[in-house]
């Protein structure tokens, strides 16, 4: 009787904590709830089965989300993050506490968007390398194609990057544009090539203005750790003609 009363009180407590968005506090009762439940008599277990199972499932989904957020904050392998997100995706709709459900959905979407941005970061680096590679091979048309492919990638990244990151990426984009234009304007230029310009949507006046981004517990500023130094170093190597070393650095991003 005493165990049943304790379990009932704990289940009411964790439900109230979830409704107050105190999910970590609710998680802290996990072992105690399951310890008491395991010591109940069979008929009493049946009485509390649905409530305990519901709590375990809900808090388990929350814990998986916390793991994914921690991996992101620790700058772990993005494919490992995607694997965690994939596991959460099919569980969200079964979370039956509305407050927790909304929290998990919101932060899952933010993590997924941040993951997409990181994937785009890898493509940004590759396209940047390809531009200089094709310019070095005098394949100006192909370099221009790669330049136009990098514009929407920049726009995606800019939504998650901070002011310094956006400025850095813009400078890399601007340097690539100048390199292409330099080839076009060279003495042996191809007559059918026209001047290339950075589209208006990524002009400096728009890039350097800090974007208003809603605050999130997902620390997307960690994108800075992944993009800044490698791209700068690779850019300098590309400009100096050391394409093999630039490719090696970019392949590790």
Backbone torsions as a table, in degrees:
resi	resn	phi	psi	omega
1	UNK	NA	-41.6	-179.2
2	UNK	-65.5	-42.8	179.8
3	UNK	-62.9	-40.6	179.7
4	UNK	-62.8	-42.1	180.0
5	UNK	-65.1	-41.4	179.2
6	UNK	-64.4	-44.6	-178.3
7	UNK	-64.6	-43.5	178.7
8	UNK	-60.3	-41.9	179.8
9	UNK	-65.4	-41.2	-179.7
10	UNK	-66.0	-41.1	179.6
11	UNK	-64.8	-37.7	175.6
12	UNK	-66.8	-36.7	179.8
13	UNK	-65.2	-48.2	-177.1
14	UNK	-67.9	-31.4	177.2
15	UNK	-65.6	-43.4	178.2
16	UNK	-64.3	-40.5	179.7
17	UNK	-63.6	-41.5	177.4
18	UNK	-62.4	-42.6	-179.8
19	UNK	-65.2	-22.2	177.9
20	UNK	-96.1	9.0	-179.5
21	UNK	63.9	24.7	177.0
22	UNK	-97.6	66.7	-171.8
23	UNK	-70.2	-35.2	177.9
24	UNK	-65.5	-38.6	177.7
25	UNK	-64.9	-39.8	178.0
26	UNK	-64.8	-39.6	178.6
27	UNK	-62.1	-33.1	-176.7
28	UNK	-64.2	-17.3	-179.9
29	UNK	-91.9	1.2	-173.1
30	UNK	-56.5	-52.6	-176.8
31	UNK	-65.1	-41.0	-177.6
32	UNK	-64.7	-43.1	-179.9
33	UNK	-61.9	-47.3	-176.9
34	UNK	-72.6	-27.7	176.2
35	UNK	-68.0	-46.0	179.0
36	UNK	-64.7	-43.4	-178.7
37	UNK	-60.5	-40.8	-178.8
38	UNK	-66.5	-20.8	-179.4
39	UNK	-95.4	0.9	177.9
40	UNK	-75.9	157.6	173.5
41	UNK	-71.7	159.9	-173.7
42	UNK	-54.8	-46.1	-177.9
43	UNK	-66.2	-31.9	177.7
44	UNK	-73.7	-35.3	176.5
45	UNK	-60.4	-41.6	179.4
46	UNK	-62.5	-35.1	180.0
47	UNK	-65.6	-37.4	-176.2
48	UNK	-102.0	0.7	-172.8
49	UNK	-53.3	-52.2	-176.1
50	UNK	-61.8	-43.3	-178.9
51	UNK	-65.5	-43.5	-179.5
52	UNK	-67.5	-42.8	178.7
53	UNK	-62.5	-41.0	179.2
54	UNK	-63.3	-45.7	178.1
55	UNK	-61.8	-47.3	-178.6
56	UNK	-60.1	-41.5	179.9
57	UNK	-66.5	-50.6	-178.0
58	UNK	-59.0	-48.1	-176.5
59	UNK	-72.5	-26.1	176.3
60	UNK	-67.2	-39.8	176.6
61	UNK	-65.3	-41.5	177.4
62	UNK	-60.5	-42.4	-179.5
63	UNK	-64.1	-39.6	177.4
64	UNK	-62.5	-39.1	177.3
65	UNK	-64.4	-42.5	177.5
66	UNK	-59.2	-40.3	178.1
67	UNK	-61.3	-45.4	-179.6
68	UNK	-63.8	-41.1	179.0
69	UNK	-65.2	-39.4	178.9
70	UNK	-65.3	-40.7	177.8
71	UNK	-60.9	-40.9	179.0
72	UNK	-65.1	-45.3	-179.2
73	UNK	-64.5	-31.2	-179.7
74	UNK	-87.3	4.7	176.9
75	UNK	60.7	43.9	-179.7
76	UNK	-81.5	174.7	179.0
77	UNK	-53.3	124.7	-175.1
78	UNK	-67.0	-26.0	177.9
79	UNK	-71.2	-30.1	174.9
80	UNK	-67.8	-38.1	176.3
81	UNK	-63.4	-43.2	-179.9
82	UNK	-63.0	-37.1	178.3
83	UNK	-62.9	-42.7	178.0
84	UNK	-63.2	-41.9	-179.4
85	UNK	-65.3	-37.5	179.2
86	UNK	-61.8	-37.9	179.2
87	UNK	-68.3	-34.4	-178.6
88	UNK	-75.2	-35.1	-172.1
89	UNK	-51.0	-46.0	-176.5
90	UNK	-79.0	-3.0	-177.2
91	UNK	-103.2	-20.5	-170.5
92	UNK	-55.9	-48.1	-174.4
93	UNK	-67.2	-15.0	179.5
94	UNK	-91.1	-4.0	176.3
95	UNK	-72.3	116.0	-171.6
96	UNK	-96.9	0.8	170.7
97	UNK	-92.7	116.8	-171.8
98	UNK	-61.3	-37.4	-179.4
99	UNK	-66.8	-46.6	178.8
100	UNK	-67.0	-39.4	178.9
101	UNK	-57.0	-47.4	-179.6
102	UNK	-64.2	-39.0	179.4
103	UNK	-64.7	-46.6	-179.2
104	UNK	-63.9	-45.0	179.8
105	UNK	-60.3	-47.3	-178.3
106	UNK	-61.1	-47.7	-176.2
107	UNK	-77.1	-28.5	172.6
108	UNK	-62.2	-45.8	179.7
109	UNK	-62.4	-39.8	179.2
110	UNK	-65.3	-43.0	178.3
111	UNK	-64.5	-40.6	-179.8
112	UNK	-64.6	-41.0	177.4
113	UNK	-65.0	-40.2	178.5
114	UNK	-66.2	-39.0	176.4
115	UNK	-60.7	-43.8	178.8
116	UNK	-60.4	-40.6	178.7
117	UNK	-63.5	-40.6	179.2
118	UNK	-65.6	-38.2	176.1
119	UNK	-63.4	-40.1	178.2
120	UNK	-65.6	-31.6	177.4
121	UNK	-60.4	-41.4	177.7
122	UNK	-63.2	-41.4	179.7
123	UNK	-67.8	-38.0	177.3
124	UNK	-57.3	-45.7	-180.0
125	UNK	-63.5	-42.6	-179.7
126	UNK	-65.8	-43.4	-179.4
127	UNK	-64.4	-38.0	178.2
128	UNK	-61.3	-45.6	178.1
129	UNK	-61.7	-42.9	-177.3
130	UNK	-63.5	-37.0	178.5
131	UNK	-57.3	-50.5	-178.8
132	UNK	-69.3	-34.0	178.7
133	UNK	-62.2	-47.6	-178.4
134	UNK	-71.1	-32.8	174.8
135	UNK	-64.3	-40.5	178.6
136	UNK	-63.1	-32.5	178.1
137	UNK	-87.0	3.8	179.4
138	UNK	65.5	24.9	176.7
139	UNK	-96.8	74.8	-170.3
140	UNK	-66.9	-41.1	179.7
141	UNK	-58.1	-42.8	-179.4
142	UNK	-67.4	-39.3	177.4
143	UNK	-61.3	-39.5	178.5
144	UNK	-65.2	-39.9	177.5
145	UNK	-59.8	-44.9	179.7
146	UNK	-65.3	-33.7	178.5
147	UNK	-64.1	-44.4	179.6
148	UNK	-68.1	-27.8	177.1
149	UNK	-71.1	-26.3	-174.7
150	UNK	-82.0	-18.1	-177.1
151	UNK	-61.6	-54.3	179.4
152	UNK	-63.7	-28.1	177.1
153	UNK	-66.2	-43.5	176.8
154	UNK	-58.8	-44.5	-178.2
155	UNK	-61.4	-38.3	177.9
156	UNK	-65.8	-46.4	-179.3
157	UNK	-63.9	-37.7	-176.4
158	UNK	-62.5	-24.4	179.3
159	UNK	-68.6	-24.4	-175.8
160	UNK	-111.4	-15.2	-177.3
161	UNK	-82.1	156.9	175.1
162	UNK	-86.4	-177.1	-175.4
163	UNK	-56.9	-49.1	-177.8
164	UNK	-63.5	-40.8	-179.5
165	UNK	-65.4	-43.6	179.1
166	UNK	-63.1	-41.8	179.0
167	UNK	-63.4	-41.0	179.7
168	UNK	-62.9	-46.8	-179.8
169	UNK	-65.4	-37.8	177.4
170	UNK	-61.4	-43.9	179.7
171	UNK	-61.0	-40.2	177.0
172	UNK	-63.6	-40.7	178.5
173	UNK	-65.8	-42.0	179.8
174	UNK	-65.5	-40.0	177.7
175	UNK	-62.4	-40.2	178.9
176	UNK	-65.3	-40.8	178.4
177	UNK	-61.9	-41.9	179.1
178	UNK	-66.3	-37.4	179.1
179	UNK	-64.7	-41.0	177.7
180	UNK	-65.4	-46.1	-179.2
181	UNK	-63.1	-34.7	177.7
182	UNK	-62.1	-39.0	177.2
183	UNK	-66.4	-41.3	-179.4
184	UNK	-64.5	-38.6	-176.6
185	UNK	-85.3	-1.7	-179.5
186	UNK	-62.9	157.5	-178.7
187	UNK	-52.7	-36.5	-178.4
188	UNK	-98.2	34.5	-176.7
189	UNK	-65.6	157.6	175.6
190	UNK	-84.8	129.2	-172.1
191	UNK	-64.7	-26.9	-175.0
192	UNK	-86.0	-2.2	179.3
193	UNK	-86.2	134.6	-179.5
194	UNK	-102.8	164.5	179.0
195	UNK	-60.7	136.4	179.8
196	UNK	-105.1	137.8	-178.2
197	UNK	-130.4	151.7	174.0
198	UNK	-71.5	127.4	-179.7
199	UNK	-54.5	152.7	-176.1
200	UNK	-57.6	-32.7	-175.3
201	UNK	-67.4	-14.7	178.2
202	UNK	-121.0	23.0	176.8
203	UNK	-64.2	154.4	-175.8
204	UNK	-55.5	-37.5	-177.3
205	UNK	-59.7	-27.5	179.1
206	UNK	-89.8	-30.0	-176.4
207	UNK	-73.6	-42.4	-172.3
208	UNK	-78.5	-13.6	177.1
209	UNK	-78.0	119.3	-178.0
210	UNK	-55.6	133.6	178.5
211	UNK	-80.2	145.3	175.0
212	UNK	-88.0	105.4	-178.5
213	UNK	-114.3	133.7	178.2
214	UNK	-61.1	139.2	179.6
215	UNK	-66.0	144.0	178.3
216	UNK	-145.2	149.7	177.6
217	UNK	-71.5	-14.7	176.3
218	UNK	-77.8	118.1	-173.9
219	UNK	-82.7	79.0	-178.7
220	UNK	-70.0	-9.1	176.3
221	UNK	-65.4	-12.8	176.7
222	UNK	-65.9	-12.1	173.2
223	UNK	-57.6	-30.6	179.7
224	UNK	-59.2	-40.0	-178.3
225	UNK	-64.8	-30.0	-173.5
226	UNK	-89.1	-31.1	-170.6
227	UNK	-99.8	-33.2	-164.6
228	UNK	-66.2	-69.9	-173.3
229	UNK	-62.5	-46.4	-179.6
230	UNK	-58.4	-42.7	-179.1
231	UNK	-68.0	-40.2	177.1
232	UNK	-61.4	-47.5	-179.2
233	UNK	-63.4	-43.7	-179.9
234	UNK	-64.6	-38.3	179.6
235	UNK	-62.4	-43.4	178.9
236	UNK	-64.5	-39.8	178.7
237	UNK	-65.3	-40.4	179.5
238	UNK	-62.9	-44.4	-178.8
239	UNK	-65.5	-29.1	179.2
240	UNK	-84.6	-3.6	177.2
241	UNK	92.9	1.5	-178.4
242	UNK	-89.2	72.6	-174.3
243	UNK	-68.9	-35.7	-177.6
244	UNK	-64.6	-41.1	179.7
245	UNK	-71.2	-37.1	177.1
246	UNK	-62.6	-41.9	179.4
247	UNK	-63.8	-38.6	179.8
248	UNK	-63.2	-42.7	-179.6
249	UNK	-66.7	-45.1	-177.7
250	UNK	-66.1	-30.8	-178.9
251	UNK	-69.2	-19.2	-179.0
252	UNK	-91.8	-7.2	-177.2
253	UNK	-72.0	NA	NA
